[in-house]
Amino acid sequence: MQAGQVTGVTEKIEGLMARVFGCRHGELTRPFSREGRAYRSCVRCGAERRFNLSNWQMQGDFFYRNPSLSN
């Protein structure tokens, strides 16, 4: 395995561990919008949380998107 592959595998394992044992969601992305909704994502585990662009605040609980089989 090359260094880039090890990093990718490590990141996937960290994400899985965060989903199983919990994540504090301490590091979030900037707000993104897609298909008419805005959200922020946890950098570690990928959980998403709705984001209101009018008052610039997050809303609701974190959730995980269903994996796509089309990739």
Beta strands, then each sheet from edge to edge (+ up, - down):
strand 1: 32-34
strand 2: 37-41
strand 3: 48-52
strand 4: 57-63
sheet 1: 1+ 2- 3+ 4-
end
